[in-house]
């Protein structure tokens, strides 16, 4: 506390040396006086340059909390003595502080650990300190010899105590004791593990308990046609291509979390990809397939309904395209939220803000005509809906990437401040960088988060703060004057705008102090596009948006279906994590369910990705599966293998098994062989391993069987292999009956039992046995024997919610739209032999007896199952 003070200026005689006591508060009074101002009476400081200045008899200094170190010390200094009153004697002088980073502090601690300190040094590194200290500054300037216990100085000690007591009485000084809980919480949030004082412990325990009970927020950001190669950390940063751009904010997100390097979309175009994402099923079970834009999303479990059942507020911001209506329905058709059968608020979302129709998302200034558009649909304004209201006329100069981000920030802020204990799920579906290569009107606003970046203003004349300037005019300066074409500058600007928005969004979470409790995922609906929707053409070759792969949007080569995917969750997902394992969109339903502390629906095809993202636990293998039909050809880009250029697409199918990718294109023969690639070592899919070894020939057969066992045909998207009988499985060591496993609990829907730990070991039961099971869930597994290849019809009834699978294919779903004892019927082709069936049901304590029957379609009189269930020793 003894500091140097040098004063020079008018009226100050040079060469003076003063040893009288000056307090820091005197500097303020002296400065005011030097400026010709009177010193306010409320100020305790004195003008030490005044002619009538009377030196202080004593002064007092205080230390309380400094950063994260809680302390309480008072010092009284007189011309000769210094008195210290230590209120917290259980704390050493050298409590943790910023000084620990100093080399001298580190060396001193090394000496302490090695027993190399002398007695004087040990004073400062001991476990405690005395309640009082008194030092003779004239004879002991380094304050080594504490005189507080010396009888010779008892009178001086008494005087120093009196001075301090009088000062405390005069000033009302109480220090920071006790620290408020609010203050301790703020310090803990700022400094974390550095807070070691005992005052923190009860508050820390309380905060940890609250955090454990508080469900994490979830944000899923889906970009439109963003290629795997469009991210800096995935491709651009190390690209040797002559054109490239940076994505600094996405790179920061990537290095701060996990990069899912082998994540796949369900199909290489938007509608089926988005439907599978929301439904939690792959394309073999999805009702929206191929190019069925604007088709109605089924009234079943969605990400939103599942999370809403767990107490989440839900919102969809951005592009939808699954409302159910004519493909290019216009306002004159009378379509609106009331008549759209699958409007987002009818599929589990509390809030919707965005484009409903798929085609509306092709342009990015909903309130404006765009003369550069290459068709009437791309030159006209579009409808944008906020719940039940169409608001496009209020969105002058609003660029959708900015608009959706600003609304998302506003909604998140409202949720975090008004309902801090209610978790939220935000599905933020950007409509860029797809389609019309439109750019913003102005530069991105400075700053990020609550006090910067794009901001929601909510005014009809200016809905967001970037709604100004000339529409479709701004380019990032680093992309101009590079010799790039107009469309190249446009595309790079669109991607960079998404990058800025993501940085803005993540900073908002930090500003709201919810970043550590929010999982943020970013991905893309398919590979890169080759569209501009203006009077010019654009190709993803400009920046190699497909990365090191072959293929683009609508291809099933890696460039068309492998999508850039990042997950960010501070303190839960370790930084710089790389997840190289295959996974797919339907896995997010299972993942988010685990995050929310619930179990995914039994109809969900996915597995939780949390184990590999967090490094905790073992993850089940994800079933990556794609089926898609499009009568186009792979683009003839020079970066692609020659045989793939102009290759007919047609009916396409992809399956992953044992880490290998099986792919077949333009399927004419339902038994057509898969090309097999090890895409981990052969990213460009150049070396077809299908005939490379006997092991690959066995894998070929298994792939042929797997694609038939995991899917169900859909009449709206016929496939050449729909009628092929589902292969049976060989069985040994069979015995009559079924395996029954049960789990207690309360379930809003039929849970995926493989995600649960059964509290009762599986036991053998007879089929049809009227078992009364406690409230929870139960799963029966067994095999039925089919006598011959053919088409079979199945009938199922259950008193409770139930889901039935044969192999991995969904046989019956009586869950979301459950009707007690409703008879459901379906037909499917089966090969002769044993077929596994799994019946999962919510149990209520009443009878759980169900009934499943099977008939050959040519013989409806002879039921084939009856009680003829078998199980195997390997299933026990």
HELIX and SHEET records of a PDB file:
HELIX    1   1 UNK A   24  UNK A   34  1                                  11    
HELIX    2   2 UNK A   98  UNK A  101  5                                   4    
HELIX    3   3 UNK A  103  UNK A  114  1                                  12    
HELIX    4   4 UNK A  119  UNK A  125  1                                   7    
HELIX    5   5 UNK A  151  UNK A  153  5                                   3    
HELIX    6   6 UNK A  154  UNK A  171  1                                  18    
HELIX    7   7 UNK A  181  UNK A  191  1                                  11    
HELIX    8   8 UNK A  192  UNK A  194  5                                   3    
HELIX    9   9 UNK A  198  UNK A  213  1                                  16    
HELIX   10  10 UNK A  228  UNK A  230  5                                   3    
HELIX   11  11 UNK A  236  UNK A  238  5                                   3    
HELIX   12  12 UNK A  248  UNK A  255  1                                   8    
HELIX   13  13 UNK A  270  UNK A  279  1                                  10    
HELIX   14  14 UNK A  303  UNK A  309  1                                   7    
HELIX   15  15 UNK A  331  UNK A  333  5                                   3    
HELIX   16  16 UNK A  344  UNK A  346  5                                   3    
HELIX   17  17 UNK A  359  UNK A  362  5                                   4    
HELIX   18  18 UNK A  376  UNK A  379  1                                   4    
HELIX   19  19 UNK A  392  UNK A  394  5                                   3    
HELIX   20  20 UNK A  400  UNK A  418  1                                  19    
HELIX   21  21 UNK A  449  UNK A  451  5                                   3    
HELIX   22  22 UNK A  477  UNK A  479  5                                   3    
HELIX   23  23 UNK A  486  UNK A  511  1                                  26    
HELIX   24  24 UNK A  515  UNK A  517  5                                   3    
HELIX   25  25 UNK A  540  UNK A  542  5                                   3    
HELIX   26  26 UNK A  558  UNK A  561  1                                   4    
HELIX   27  27 UNK A  587  UNK A  595  1                                   9    
HELIX   28  28 UNK A  610  UNK A  614  1                                   5    
HELIX   29  29 UNK A  642  UNK A  644  5                                   3    
HELIX   30  30 UNK A  694  UNK A  709  1                                  16    
HELIX   31  31 UNK A  715  UNK A  717  5                                   3    
HELIX   32  32 UNK A  753  UNK A  755  5                                   3    
HELIX   33  33 UNK A  873  UNK A  875  5                                   3    
SHEET    1   A 4 UNK A  58  UNK A  63  0                                        
SHEET    2   A 4 UNK A  73  UNK A  78 -1                                        
SHEET    3   A 4 UNK A  81  UNK A  86 -1                                        
SHEET    4   A 4 UNK A 132  UNK A 136 -1                                        
SHEET    1   B10 UNK A 389  UNK A 390  0                                        
SHEET    2   B10 UNK A 385  UNK A 386 -1                                        
SHEET    3   B10 UNK A 351  UNK A 355 -1                                        
SHEET    4   B10 UNK A 313  UNK A 319  1                                        
SHEET    5   B10 UNK A 424  UNK A 429  1                                        
SHEET    6   B10 UNK A 217  UNK A 223  1                                        
SHEET    7   B10 UNK A 518  UNK A 524  1                                        
SHEET    8   B10 UNK A 566  UNK A 568 -1                                        
SHEET    9   B10 UNK A 258  UNK A 260 -1                                        
SHEET   10   B10 UNK A 577  UNK A 579  1                                        
SHEET    1   C 2 UNK A 263  UNK A 264  0                                        
SHEET    2   C 2 UNK A 583  UNK A 584  1                                        
SHEET    1   D 2 UNK A 456  UNK A 459  0                                        
SHEET    2   D 2 UNK A 462  UNK A 464 -1                                        
SHEET    1   E 4 UNK A 625  UNK A 633  0                                        
SHEET    2   E 4 UNK A 648  UNK A 657 -1                                        
SHEET    3   E 4 UNK A 660  UNK A 664 -1                                        
SHEET    4   E 4 UNK A 675  UNK A 677 -1                                        
SHEET    1   F 2 UNK A 734  UNK A 736  0                                        
SHEET    2   F 2 UNK A 870  UNK A 872 -1                                        
SHEET    1   G 6 UNK A 760  UNK A 765  0                                        
SHEET    2   G 6 UNK A 738  UNK A 744 -1                                        
SHEET    3   G 6 UNK A 776  UNK A 786 -1                                        
SHEET    4   G 6 UNK A 833  UNK A 843 -1                                        
SHEET    5   G 6 UNK A 802  UNK A 806 -1                                        
SHEET    6   G 6 UNK A 809  UNK A 814 -1                                        
SHEET    1   H 3 UNK A 824  UNK A 830  0                                        
SHEET    2   H 3 UNK A 790  UNK A 798 -1                                        
SHEET    3   H 3 UNK A 850  UNK A 856 -1                                        
END                                                                             
